[in-house]
Amino acid sequence: MSEMFLDKFRALVPKYLEDNWRPEDGLSADELDEMLDEHDFSIPLVLREFYLALGGCEDLMEAYHFFWDPDELELEDGFLLFLEDEDEKFAWGFRADQLDVPDPIVWRRNNARGEWQSEEGTFSEYVFDMFEWVFEDDED
């Protein structure tokens, strides 16, 4: 399996945390597989590589929004949920019928209304934009 996003996700550690990426910032493939084994679904390549690169980096996994640990992922409303805001007003996910797409479009659910809306960007686009917004706005 080719690595499409792994190095780009690893590069977020030095970019925003001013530290070198270390293996403990991510999850090992064995750890990740063990955490995912309890699910009856597979995750997109981009989410797998995100966890391999950053799954152990609390400073990024919990920066403004909270990425769910791999064993906490769940299918709900026809979406695979992977992220929520600190007030639990919104959750983000992928359409369940798109889990075989390497970098699927992200959707956001308004939890109060249960309505889903496309973020009109893929997971990689969403993540890079979100971290830029979180960390670079803090510098202003």
DSSP file with accessible surface (Angstrom, degrees, kcal/mol):
  #  RESIDUE AA STRUCTURE BP1 BP2  ACC     N-H-->O    O-->H-N    N-H-->O    O-->H-N    TCO  KAPPA ALPHA  PHI   PSI    X-CA   Y-CA   Z-CA
    1    1 A M              0   0  174      0, 0.0     2,-0.1     0, 0.0     0, 0.0   0.000 360.0 360.0 360.0 128.8    0.0    0.0    0.0
    2    2 A S        -     0   0   85      1,-0.1     2,-0.8     2,-0.0     0, 0.0  -0.477 360.0-125.1 -79.4 150.6    1.4    3.3   -1.0
    3    3 A E        +     0   0  127      1,-0.2     4,-0.1    -2,-0.1    -1,-0.1  -0.857  35.7 166.3 -98.5 109.7    1.6    6.2    1.6
    4    4 A M  S    S+     0   0   96     -2,-0.8    -1,-0.2     2,-0.1     4,-0.1   0.795  77.6  13.5 -91.9 -31.8   -0.1    9.2    0.1
    5    5 A F  S  > S+     0   0   17     40,-0.1     4,-2.4     2,-0.1     5,-0.2   0.518  93.6  99.6-124.2 -11.9   -0.5   11.4    3.2
    6    6 A L  H  > S+     0   0    3      1,-0.2     4,-2.6     2,-0.2     5,-0.2   0.896  88.1  43.3 -53.9 -52.0    1.7   10.0    5.9
    7    7 A D  H  > S+     0   0  110      1,-0.2     4,-2.0     2,-0.2    -1,-0.2   0.869 112.6  53.9 -65.7 -34.6    4.7   12.4    5.5
    8    8 A K  H  4 S+     0   0  131      2,-0.2     4,-0.4     1,-0.2    -1,-0.2   0.896 111.3  45.4 -65.8 -40.0    2.4   15.4    5.2
    9    9 A F  H >< S+     0   0    0     -4,-2.4     3,-1.4     1,-0.2     4,-0.4   0.913 111.3  52.5 -69.1 -41.3    0.6   14.5    8.4
   10   10 A R  H >< S+     0   0   75     -4,-2.6     3,-1.4     1,-0.3    -2,-0.2   0.866 100.5  63.4 -60.2 -34.7    4.0   13.9   10.2
   11   11 A A  T 3X S+     0   0   52     -4,-2.0     4,-1.8     1,-0.3    -1,-0.3   0.664  86.2  74.2 -66.7 -14.1    5.1   17.3    9.0
   12   12 A L  H <>>S+     0   0    6     -3,-1.4     4,-2.5    -4,-0.4     5,-0.5   0.811  86.8  63.3 -69.2 -27.7    2.4   19.0   11.1
   13   13 A V  H <>5S+     0   0    2     -3,-1.4     4,-2.6    -4,-0.4     6,-0.6   0.980 109.9  34.8 -63.6 -56.2    4.3   18.2   14.3
   14   14 A P  H  >5S+     0   0   55      0, 0.0     4,-0.9     0, 0.0    -1,-0.2   0.891 117.9  55.7 -66.1 -32.7    7.4   20.4   13.5
   15   15 A K  H  <5S+     0   0  117     -4,-1.8    -2,-0.2     1,-0.2    -3,-0.2   0.929 126.8  14.3 -64.9 -44.9    5.2   23.0   11.7
   16   16 A Y  H  <5S+     0   0   22     -4,-2.5    -3,-0.2    -5,-0.1    -1,-0.2   0.694 134.2  39.4-107.4 -22.9    2.8   23.6   14.6
   17   17 A L  H  <<S-     0   0   46     -4,-2.6    -2,-0.1    -5,-0.5    -4,-0.1   0.437  92.8-132.7-108.2  -2.5    4.5   22.1   17.7
   18   18 A E  S  < S+     0   0  172     -4,-0.9     2,-0.3    -5,-0.5    -3,-0.1   0.892  70.7 105.5  51.4  45.7    8.1   23.2   16.9
   19   19 A D  S    S-     0   0   81     -6,-0.6    -2,-0.2     3,-0.0    -1,-0.2  -0.970  77.7 -95.4-144.5 157.3    9.4   19.7   17.6
   20   20 A N        -     0   0  124     -2,-0.3     2,-0.2    -3,-0.1    -9,-0.0  -0.501  44.9-105.0 -73.2 146.3   10.6   16.8   15.5
   21   21 A W        -     0   0   64     -2,-0.2    -1,-0.1     2,-0.0   -11,-0.0  -0.489  41.6-168.9 -68.1 136.8    8.1   14.1   14.7
   22   22 A R    >   -     0   0  108     -2,-0.2     3,-2.6     1,-0.1     4,-0.5  -0.942  35.0-110.5-125.2 153.7    8.8   11.0   16.8
   23   23 A P  G >  S+     0   0   95      0, 0.0     3,-1.6     0, 0.0    33,-0.1   0.833 116.2  62.8 -53.5 -32.6    7.3    7.5   16.3
   24   24 A E  G 3  S+     0   0  114      1,-0.3     4,-0.1    31,-0.0    -3,-0.0   0.646  88.0  71.5 -72.0  -9.2    5.3    7.9   19.6
   25   25 A D  G <  S+     0   0   10     -3,-2.6    31,-1.9    32,-0.1    32,-0.9   0.737 106.5  39.7 -71.6 -22.7    3.4   10.8   17.9
   26   26 A G  S <  S-     0   0    6     -3,-1.6     2,-0.4    -4,-0.5    26,-0.2  -0.572  91.4-104.5-114.4 179.2    1.7    8.2   15.8
   27   27 A L        -     0   0   23     24,-1.7    28,-0.1    -2,-0.2     2,-0.1  -0.838  35.5-115.2-100.3 146.5    0.3    4.8   16.3
   28   28 A S     >  -     0   0   55     -2,-0.4     4,-2.7     1,-0.1     5,-0.2  -0.417  28.5-112.0 -72.9 159.0    2.1    1.7   15.1
   29   29 A A  H  > S+     0   0   46      1,-0.2     4,-2.8     2,-0.2     5,-0.2   0.901 119.9  51.4 -59.4 -39.0    0.4   -0.3   12.4
   30   30 A D  H  > S+     0   0  129      2,-0.2     4,-2.3     1,-0.2    -1,-0.2   0.919 110.3  47.8 -65.0 -44.6   -0.1   -3.1   14.8
   31   31 A E  H  > S+     0   0   96      2,-0.2     4,-2.2     1,-0.2    -2,-0.2   0.931 114.3  46.9 -59.3 -47.7   -1.6   -0.8   17.5
   32   32 A L  H  X S+     0   0    0     -4,-2.7     4,-2.2     1,-0.2    -2,-0.2   0.937 111.8  49.6 -62.3 -46.3   -4.0    0.7   14.9
   33   33 A D  H  X S+     0   0   61     -4,-2.8     4,-1.6    -5,-0.2    -1,-0.2   0.904 110.6  50.9 -60.6 -41.0   -5.0   -2.6   13.5
   34   34 A E  H  < S+     0   0  148     -4,-2.3     4,-0.5     1,-0.2    -1,-0.2   0.916 111.2  47.9 -63.2 -42.0   -5.7   -4.0   16.9
   35   35 A M  H  < S+     0   0   44     -4,-2.2     3,-0.4     1,-0.2    -1,-0.2   0.838 115.8  44.6 -67.7 -31.9   -7.9   -0.9   17.7
   36   36 A L  H >< S+     0   0   24     -4,-2.2     3,-2.0     1,-0.2     5,-0.3   0.674  90.8  84.8 -86.4 -17.0   -9.8   -1.2   14.5
   37   37 A D  T 3< S+     0   0  127     -4,-1.6    -1,-0.2     1,-0.3    -2,-0.1   0.782  82.2  61.4 -58.6 -28.1  -10.3   -5.0   14.7
   38   38 A E  T 3  S+     0   0  136     -4,-0.5    -1,-0.3    -3,-0.4     2,-0.2   0.657  91.5  85.3 -75.5 -12.5  -13.4   -4.6   16.8
   39   39 A H    <   -     0   0   35     -3,-2.0    35,-0.0     2,-0.1    32,-0.0  -0.593  69.6-146.0 -89.4 152.0  -15.2   -2.7   14.0
   40   40 A D  S    S+     0   0  153     -2,-0.2     2,-0.3     2,-0.1    -1,-0.1  -0.031  80.8  65.7-103.1  29.3  -17.1   -4.2   11.2
   41   41 A F  S    S-     0   0   36     -5,-0.3     2,-0.3    58,-0.0    -2,-0.1  -0.950  75.5-128.0-140.3 161.1  -16.1   -1.5    8.8
   42   42 A S        -     0   0   84     -2,-0.3    -2,-0.1     0, 0.0    57,-0.0  -0.753  22.5-128.5-106.7 160.3  -12.8   -0.3    7.3
   43   43 A I        -     0   0   20     -2,-0.3     5,-0.0     1,-0.1    56,-0.0  -0.780  30.7 -93.6-107.7 154.3  -11.5    3.3    7.4
   44   44 A P     >  -     0   0    1      0, 0.0     4,-2.2     0, 0.0     3,-0.5  -0.257  35.8-112.6 -62.2 152.9  -10.3    5.4    4.4
   45   45 A L  H  > S+     0   0   31      1,-0.2     4,-2.7     2,-0.2     5,-0.2   0.887 115.8  56.5 -52.2 -43.6   -6.6    5.4    3.6
   46   46 A V  H  > S+     0   0    0     56,-2.4     4,-1.9    55,-0.2    -1,-0.2   0.891 108.0  46.6 -62.3 -38.1   -6.3    9.0    4.6
   47   47 A L  H  > S+     0   0    0     -3,-0.5     4,-2.3    55,-0.2    -1,-0.2   0.909 111.0  53.0 -71.9 -37.7   -7.7    8.4    8.1
   48   48 A R  H  X S+     0   0   40     -4,-2.2     4,-2.3     1,-0.2    -2,-0.2   0.948 111.7  45.0 -59.5 -47.9   -5.5    5.4    8.6
   49   49 A E  H  X S+     0   0    4     -4,-2.7     4,-2.1     1,-0.2    -1,-0.2   0.853 108.5  57.8 -68.9 -30.9   -2.4    7.4    7.7
   50   50 A F  H  X S+     0   0    0     -4,-1.9     4,-3.3    -5,-0.2     5,-0.4   0.949 110.2  43.7 -60.7 -47.4   -3.6   10.3   10.0
   51   51 A Y  H  X S+     0   0    0     -4,-2.3     4,-1.9     3,-0.2   -24,-1.7   0.888 111.7  53.2 -65.9 -39.1   -3.6    7.9   12.9
   52   52 A L  H  < S+     0   0   28     -4,-2.3    -1,-0.2   -26,-0.2    -2,-0.2   0.873 119.9  34.9 -63.3 -34.3   -0.3    6.3   11.9
   53   53 A A  H  < S+     0   0    0     -4,-2.1    -2,-0.2   -27,-0.2    -1,-0.2   0.875 139.9   8.1 -86.1 -39.0    1.3    9.8   11.9
   54   54 A L  H >< S+     0   0    0     -4,-3.3     3,-2.3    -5,-0.2     7,-0.3   0.392  85.7 111.2-131.0   3.1   -0.6   11.6   14.7
   55   55 A G  T 3< S+     0   0   10     -4,-1.9   -29,-0.3    -5,-0.4    -3,-0.1   0.685  89.3  42.3 -60.8 -18.3   -2.7    9.2   16.7
   56   56 A G  T 3  S+     0   0   41    -31,-1.9     2,-1.1    -5,-0.2    -1,-0.3   0.350  89.8  98.4-106.7   6.9   -0.5    9.5   19.7
   57   57 A C    X>  -     0   0    6     -3,-2.3     4,-3.0   -32,-0.9     3,-1.4  -0.738  47.3-178.2-101.4  90.6    0.0   13.3   19.5
   58   58 A E  H 3> S+     0   0  130     -2,-1.1     4,-2.0     1,-0.3    -1,-0.2   0.839  78.0  64.7 -58.0 -35.0   -2.5   14.7   22.0
   59   59 A D  H 34 S+     0   0  110      1,-0.2    -1,-0.3     2,-0.2    -2,-0.1   0.793 116.5  28.6 -62.4 -26.9   -1.6   18.3   21.1
   60   60 A L  H X4 S+     0   0    0     -3,-1.4     3,-1.3    -6,-0.2    -2,-0.2   0.791 116.4  57.5 -99.8 -36.3   -2.9   17.8   17.6
   61   61 A M  H 3< S+     0   0    7     -4,-3.0     6,-2.8    -7,-0.3    -2,-0.2   0.763 119.9  32.7 -64.8 -23.9   -5.6   15.1   18.3
   62   62 A E  T 3< S+     0   0   97     -4,-2.0     2,-1.0    -5,-0.3    -1,-0.3  -0.053  81.7 134.0-124.4  32.8   -7.2   17.5   20.7
   63   63 A A  S <  S-     0   0   10     -3,-1.3     2,-2.7     1,-0.1    71,-0.1  -0.744  94.4 -43.6 -88.7 103.2   -6.4   20.9   19.1
   64   64 A Y  S    S+     0   0  116     -2,-1.0    22,-0.7    70,-0.1     2,-0.3  -0.283 139.2  42.4  73.4 -57.2   -9.7   22.9   19.2
   65   65 A H  E    S-A   85   0A  19     -2,-2.7     2,-0.6    20,-0.2    20,-0.2  -0.757  88.5-119.0-110.0 167.0  -11.7   19.8   18.1
   66   66 A F  E     -A   84   0A  65     18,-3.2    18,-1.7    -2,-0.3     2,-0.3  -0.917  15.1-150.9-115.0 113.1  -11.3   16.3   19.3
   67   67 A F  E     -A   83   0A   9     -6,-2.8    16,-0.3    -2,-0.6     2,-0.2  -0.637  28.6-118.7 -76.0 134.5  -10.4   13.5   16.9
   68   68 A W        -     0   0   24     14,-2.8     5,-0.1    -2,-0.3    -1,-0.1  -0.478  25.6-110.4 -73.7 142.8  -11.8   10.2   18.1
   69   69 A D    >>  -     0   0   64     -2,-0.2     3,-2.2     1,-0.1     4,-0.6  -0.395  35.6-106.5 -65.2 152.4   -9.4    7.4   18.9
   70   70 A P  G >4 S+     0   0    1      0, 0.0     3,-0.9     0, 0.0    -1,-0.1   0.841 120.6  53.6 -55.0 -35.3   -9.6    4.6   16.4
   71   71 A D  G 34 S+     0   0   64      1,-0.2    -2,-0.0   -33,-0.0    -3,-0.0   0.622 105.7  55.9 -77.4  -7.3  -11.4    2.3   18.8
   72   72 A E  G <4 S+     0   0  100     -3,-2.2    -1,-0.2    10,-0.1     9,-0.1   0.504  77.9 119.5 -97.6  -7.9  -14.1    5.0   19.4
   73   73 A L    <<  -     0   0    3     -3,-0.9     2,-0.3    -4,-0.6     9,-0.1  -0.282  42.0-179.9 -58.0 143.5  -15.0    5.4   15.7
   74   74 A E  E     -B   81   0A  82      7,-0.9     7,-2.9     2,-0.1     2,-0.5  -0.997  30.8-124.2-148.6 152.5  -18.7    4.6   15.0
   75   75 A L  E     +B   80   0A  75     -2,-0.3     2,-0.3     5,-0.2     5,-0.2  -0.830  40.2 159.7 -93.1 129.9  -21.2    4.4   12.2
   76   76 A E  E >   -B   79   0A  67      3,-3.0     3,-1.8    -2,-0.5    20,-0.1  -0.974  62.3  -0.5-151.8 136.9  -24.2    6.6   12.8
   77   77 A D  T 3  S-     0   0   95     -2,-0.3     3,-0.1     1,-0.3    19,-0.1   0.778 130.0 -56.7  58.2  24.5  -26.9    8.0   10.5
   78   78 A G  T 3  S+     0   0   48      1,-0.3    18,-3.0    17,-0.1    19,-0.4   0.690 119.1 104.7  80.3  17.4  -25.0    6.4    7.5
   79   79 A F  E <  S-BC  76  95A  21     -3,-1.8    -3,-3.0    16,-0.3     2,-0.7  -0.968  71.0-128.4-131.2 147.7  -21.8    8.2    8.4
   80   80 A L  E     -BC  75  94A   0     14,-3.0    14,-1.7    -2,-0.3     2,-0.3  -0.859  32.5-146.0 -91.9 112.1  -18.5    7.2   10.0
   81   81 A L  E     +BC  74  93A   1     -7,-2.9    -7,-0.9    -2,-0.7    12,-0.3  -0.633  35.5 152.8 -83.2 137.3  -17.9    9.7   12.8
   82   82 A F  E     +     0   0A   0     10,-2.5   -14,-2.8     1,-0.3     2,-0.3   0.445  57.2  36.6-139.1  -6.9  -14.3   10.7   13.6
   83   83 A L  E     +AC  67  92A   0      9,-1.3     9,-2.7   -16,-0.3    -1,-0.3  -0.999  50.5 176.9-153.2 144.7  -14.3   14.3   15.1
   84   84 A E  E     -AC  66  91A  48    -18,-1.7   -18,-3.2    -2,-0.3     7,-0.2  -0.984  30.1-111.4-146.4 159.3  -16.4   16.5   17.4
   85   85 A D  E >   -A   65   0A  15      5,-1.6     3,-1.7    -2,-0.3   -20,-0.2  -0.429  38.0-104.9 -84.6 165.6  -16.2   19.9   18.8
   86   86 A E  T 3  S+     0   0  120    -22,-0.7    -1,-0.1     1,-0.3   -21,-0.1   0.778 121.7  48.7 -65.3 -25.5  -15.6   20.5   22.5
   87   87 A D  T 3  S-     0   0  105      3,-0.0    -1,-0.3     0, 0.0    -2,-0.0   0.426 106.6-126.9 -91.0  -0.8  -19.2   21.5   23.1
   88   88 A E  S <  S+     0   0  126     -3,-1.7    -2,-0.1     2,-0.2     3,-0.1   0.779  73.4 126.3  57.4  32.2  -20.5   18.5   21.2
   89   89 A K  S    S+     0   0  127      1,-0.2    22,-2.7    22,-0.1    23,-0.5   0.763  72.5  29.8 -82.8 -28.9  -22.6   20.7   19.0
   90   90 A F  E     - D   0 110A  54     20,-0.2    -5,-1.6    21,-0.1     2,-0.3  -0.959  61.0-168.5-133.1 150.2  -21.1   19.3   15.8
   91   91 A A  E     -CD  84 109A   1     18,-1.6    18,-3.5    -2,-0.3     2,-0.4  -0.961  13.4-146.8-131.9 150.8  -19.7   16.0   14.7
   92   92 A W  E     +CD  83 108A   9     -9,-2.7   -10,-2.5    -2,-0.3    -9,-1.3  -0.914  28.3 144.6-119.2 148.3  -17.8   15.3   11.5
   93   93 A G  E     -CD  81 107A   0     14,-2.5    14,-2.8    -2,-0.4     2,-0.4  -0.947  41.6-102.0-162.9-179.3  -17.7   12.1    9.4
   94   94 A F  E     -C   80   0A   0    -14,-1.7   -14,-3.0    -2,-0.3     2,-0.1  -0.903  45.0-100.2-112.6 147.2  -17.6   10.4    6.1
   95   95 A R  E >   -C   79   0A  87     10,-0.4     3,-2.2    -2,-0.4   -16,-0.3  -0.460  32.5-128.7 -62.9 135.6  -20.5    8.9    4.3
   96   96 A A  G >  S+     0   0   38    -18,-3.0     3,-1.1     1,-0.3    -1,-0.1   0.807 107.5  59.4 -60.7 -29.3  -20.5    5.2    4.9
   97   97 A D  G 3  S+     0   0   97    -19,-0.4    -1,-0.3     1,-0.2     3,-0.2   0.471 102.8  54.9 -79.9   2.7  -20.7    4.5    1.2
   98   98 A Q  G X   +     0   0   67     -3,-2.2     3,-1.7     1,-0.1    -1,-0.2   0.230  69.9 108.1-114.7  11.1  -17.5    6.4    0.6
   99   99 A L  T <  S+     0   0   17     -3,-1.1   -54,-0.2     1,-0.3    -1,-0.1   0.711  75.9  58.2 -67.6 -17.7  -15.2    4.5    3.0
  100  100 A D  T 3  S+     0   0  137     -3,-0.2    -1,-0.3    -4,-0.1    -2,-0.1   0.539  82.4 100.4 -88.7  -3.9  -13.3    2.9    0.2
  101  101 A V  S <  S-     0   0   46     -3,-1.7   -55,-0.2     1,-0.1   -56,-0.1  -0.651  76.9-134.9 -77.6 130.7  -12.4    6.3   -1.3
  102  102 A P  S    S+     0   0   62      0, 0.0   -56,-2.4     0, 0.0   -55,-0.2   0.876  96.1  13.3 -57.7 -37.8   -8.8    7.1   -0.3
  103  103 A D  S    S-     0   0   27    -58,-0.1    -4,-0.1   -57,-0.1    -3,-0.0  -0.648  88.7-170.1-140.2  77.5   -9.5   10.7    0.7
  104  104 A P        -     0   0    2      0, 0.0    19,-1.7     0, 0.0    20,-0.1  -0.178  30.5 -89.1 -75.1 164.5  -13.3   11.2    1.0
  105  105 A I  E     - E   0 122A  69     17,-0.2   -10,-0.4    18,-0.1     2,-0.3  -0.412  42.1-126.0 -67.2 140.8  -15.4   14.3    1.4
  106  106 A V  E     -     0   0A   0     15,-2.7    13,-3.0   -12,-0.1    14,-0.4  -0.737  22.5-162.9 -91.8 139.3  -16.0   15.4    5.0
  107  107 A W  E     -DE  93 118A  59    -14,-2.8   -14,-2.5    -2,-0.3     2,-0.4  -0.916   6.3-146.3-120.3 149.1  -19.5   16.1    6.2
  108  108 A R  E     -DE  92 117A  68      9,-3.1     9,-2.3    -2,-0.3     2,-0.5  -0.959   7.1-153.2-119.1 134.7  -20.6   18.0    9.4
  109  109 A R  E     -DE  91 116A  23    -18,-3.5   -18,-1.6    -2,-0.4     2,-0.8  -0.901  13.0-140.9-107.1 130.0  -23.6   17.1   11.5
  110  110 A N  E  >> -DE  90 115A  26      5,-2.5     4,-2.6    -2,-0.5     5,-0.8  -0.809  19.2-155.2 -80.4 110.4  -25.5   19.7   13.5
  111  111 A N  T  45S+     0   0   47    -22,-2.7    -1,-0.2    -2,-0.8   -21,-0.1   0.828  87.3  55.3 -64.4 -32.1  -26.2   17.5   16.5
  112  112 A A  T  45S+     0   0   99    -23,-0.5    -1,-0.2     1,-0.2   -22,-0.1   0.900 122.6  26.7 -67.1 -39.1  -29.2   19.5   17.7
  113  113 A R  T  45S-     0   0  155     -3,-0.3    -2,-0.2     2,-0.1    -1,-0.2   0.605  96.3-133.6 -98.2 -16.5  -31.0   19.1   14.3
  114  114 A G  T  <5 +     0   0   40     -4,-2.6     2,-0.4     1,-0.2    -3,-0.2   0.714  56.5 144.5  69.4  20.3  -29.3   15.9   13.2
  115  115 A E  E   < -E  110   0A 108     -5,-0.8    -5,-2.5     2,-0.0     2,-0.4  -0.771  39.8-146.2 -98.4 138.7  -28.7   17.5    9.8
  116  116 A W  E     -E  109   0A  49     -2,-0.4     2,-0.4    -7,-0.2    -7,-0.2  -0.801  15.3-177.3-103.7 142.4  -25.7   16.7    7.7
  117  117 A Q  E     -E  108   0A 112     -9,-2.3    -9,-3.1    -2,-0.4     2,-0.1  -0.999  29.1-113.7-138.3 137.0  -23.9   19.2    5.4
  118  118 A S  E     -E  107   0A  31     -2,-0.4   -11,-0.3   -11,-0.2   -13,-0.0  -0.431   8.7-152.2 -69.2 138.7  -20.9   18.7    3.1
  119  119 A E  E     -     0   0A  56    -13,-3.0   -12,-0.1     2,-0.2    -1,-0.1   0.450  34.7-132.2 -84.0  -5.8  -17.8   20.6    4.1
  120  120 A E  E    S+     0   0A 168    -14,-0.4     2,-0.3     1,-0.2   -13,-0.1   0.801  73.8  86.2  58.4  33.5  -17.0   20.5    0.3
  121  121 A G  E    S-     0   0A  10    -15,-0.4   -15,-2.7   -17,-0.0    -2,-0.2  -0.984  78.7-106.3-154.5 156.4  -13.4   19.3    1.0
  122  122 A T  E  >  -E  105   0A  27     -2,-0.3     4,-3.0   -17,-0.3   -17,-0.2  -0.277  40.8-100.3 -76.9 170.8  -11.6   16.0    1.5
  123  123 A F  H  > S+     0   0    0    -19,-1.7     4,-3.0     1,-0.2     5,-0.2   0.929 123.3  49.4 -57.7 -47.3  -10.3   14.9    4.8
  124  124 A S  H  > S+     0   0   14      1,-0.2     4,-2.4     2,-0.2     5,-0.3   0.937 113.5  46.2 -62.4 -43.5   -6.8   15.9    4.0
  125  125 A E  H  > S+     0   0   99      1,-0.2     4,-2.4     2,-0.2     5,-0.2   0.936 114.3  48.7 -61.1 -45.6   -7.9   19.4    2.9
  126  126 A Y  H  X S+     0   0   34     -4,-3.0     4,-2.8     2,-0.2    -2,-0.2   0.930 112.5  47.2 -61.0 -47.6  -10.1   19.8    5.9
  127  127 A V  H  X S+     0   0    0     -4,-3.0     4,-2.6     2,-0.2     5,-0.3   0.937 113.4  46.6 -63.7 -47.0   -7.4   18.7    8.4
  128  128 A F  H  X S+     0   0   52     -4,-2.4     4,-2.0    -5,-0.2    -1,-0.2   0.921 115.7  46.5 -63.8 -41.0   -4.7   20.9    6.9
  129  129 A D  H  X S+     0   0  104     -4,-2.4     4,-2.5    -5,-0.3    -1,-0.2   0.907 111.9  51.5 -65.5 -40.9   -7.1   23.9    6.8
  130  130 A M  H  X S+     0   0    9     -4,-2.8     4,-3.0    -5,-0.2    -2,-0.2   0.946 111.4  45.5 -63.9 -47.0   -8.3   23.3   10.3
  131  131 A F  H  X S+     0   0    0     -4,-2.6     4,-2.9     2,-0.2     5,-0.5   0.903 112.1  51.9 -65.4 -37.8   -4.8   23.1   11.8
  132  132 A E  H  X>S+     0   0   89     -4,-2.0     4,-2.3    -5,-0.3     5,-0.6   0.947 112.9  45.8 -61.4 -44.7   -3.8   26.2    9.9
  133  133 A W  H  X5S+     0   0  118     -4,-2.5     4,-1.3     3,-0.2     5,-0.2   0.939 116.4  45.0 -62.6 -46.1   -6.8   28.1   11.3
  134  134 A V  H  X5S+     0   0   14     -4,-3.0     4,-0.8    -5,-0.2    -2,-0.2   0.953 123.9  30.8 -65.4 -50.1   -6.3   26.8   14.8
  135  135 A F  H  X5S+     0   0   34     -4,-2.9     4,-0.7    -5,-0.2    -3,-0.2   0.866 121.0  46.3 -84.2 -37.7   -2.6   27.5   15.1
  136  136 A E  H  X5S+     0   0   67     -4,-2.3     4,-0.5    -5,-0.5     3,-0.3   0.822 110.0  54.0 -79.4 -28.0   -2.0   30.4   12.9
  137  137 A D  H ><<S+     0   0   80     -4,-1.3     3,-0.8    -5,-0.6    -1,-0.2   0.838 102.7  59.7 -68.6 -30.3   -5.0   32.4   14.3
  138  138 A D  H 3< S+     0   0  124     -4,-0.8    -1,-0.2     1,-0.2    -2,-0.2   0.799  99.2  58.0 -65.2 -27.7   -3.5   31.9   17.7
  139  139 A E  H 3<        0   0  141     -4,-0.7    -1,-0.2    -3,-0.3    -2,-0.2   0.693 360.0 360.0 -77.7 -19.3   -0.3   33.7   16.6
  140  140 A D    <<        0   0  165     -3,-0.8    -3,-0.0    -4,-0.5     0, 0.0  -0.347 360.0 360.0 -76.4 360.0   -2.3   36.9   15.7
